[in-house]
Amino acid sequence: MSAPVLAAYSYCEAVTGQQARNFAYGIRLLPTSKRRAMSALYAFSRRVDDIGDGALAVDVKAARLEDTRAMLARVRAGTVDEDDTDPVAVALTHAARSFPIPLDGLDELIDGVLMDVRGEAYETWDDLKVYCRCVAGAIGRLSLGVFGTERGARGAERAPEYADTLGLALQLTNILRDVREDAADGRTYLPADDLAKFGCSAGFDGGPTPPEGSDFAGLVHFEVRRARALFAEGYRLLPMLDRRSGACVAAMAGIYRRLLDRIERDPEAVLRGRVALPGREKAYVAVRGLSGLDTRHVTRTVRRRV
């Protein structure tokens, strides 16, 4: 690997380590080449998210997102030189040459962030799924391009579907965790018909207290059940991956499942502050993933269903 490419990857790994605590716990379990490729994907995604979350005017954000799409087009065309001044473009180009990464998924990510920029709201779960597939399901499919599937793995043709579903599970968990933070930014992601069903249509910008007369706990438990069903389906991906890729996925998903457990036990915690896991618990989840416990459990479950 040339020095410019190595430097580009080092930049992406630094961004990942600083900005993506949960993601970083998972990808550190991967071999070097896959870890670097995943860092390149994350660094690109982080750039897109930062544009969407920034304080710029809507038209400026949209223009910058299209500039990022143009950079992606150069990566796809293979016209980014190793000495290009953009380290993310350099690293992503090398990753795309090394692995069969479906780069169209990054276009979907940009489309999803444009939904945020336009302030779109979602009436139904089917509506929200479109957004979640763009910003998270696509990341699952992109990651699968790096992981690959084991030769001869049963049902491997459905691996992209399971990766997409696992991304939805992670995103719905994120949405529950960030209810108050998103409300402060003027965003509501949970479907309007779910909010109405549980008396929460007034939103969550009232501080640590649920809307008056609402069944906030009922809403949270309803969404937790939906997320658990998505996790159960998405976990069918694990037996199709090699040991270290499976450990990476199990670690990242395991962290979010434990967040979901905490939210379920104390729904109003998401209105009081950001729910998070301590580092020692994340480390335990990573060790559990590396041991293969989750993969073996899923394999046994799938076999019982067949």
Salt bridges, closest charged atoms under 4 A:
GLU13 OE2 - ARG35 NE 2.80
ASP50 OD1 - ARG46 NE 3.02
ASP53 OD1 - ARG187 NH1 3.08
GLU66 OE1 - ARG69 NE 3.06
ASP84 OD2 - ARG74 NH1 3.26
ASP86 OD2 - ARG47 NH1 2.72
ASP104 OD1 - ARG76 NH2 3.31
ASP107 OD1 - ARG69 NH1 3.09
ASP107 OD2 - ARG76 NH2 2.54
GLU108 OE2 - ARG141 NH1 3.02
ASP111 OD1 - ARG69 NH2 2.91
GLU120 OE2 - ARG118 NH2 3.06
ASP126 OD1 - LYS129 NZ 3.41
GLU161 OE2 - ARG158 NH2 2.58
ASP164 OD1 - ARG133 NE 2.63
ASP164 OD2 - ARG141 NE 2.93
ASP178 OD1 - ARG177 NE 2.98
ASP178 OD1 - ARG274 NH1 3.13
GLU181 OE1 - ARG274 NH1 3.01
ASP194 OD2 - ARG226 NH1 2.91
GLU223 OE1 - ARG226 NH1 3.09
GLU233 OE2 - ARG158 NH2 3.91
ASP242 OD2 - LYS34 NZ 2.96
ASP261 OD1 - ARG228 NH2 2.72
GLU264 OE1 - ARG228 NH2 2.70
ASP266 OD2 - ARG272 NH2 2.36
GLU281 OE2 - ARG258 NH1 2.98
GLU281 OE1 - ARG262 NH2 2.88
ASP294 OD1 - ARG288 NE 2.95
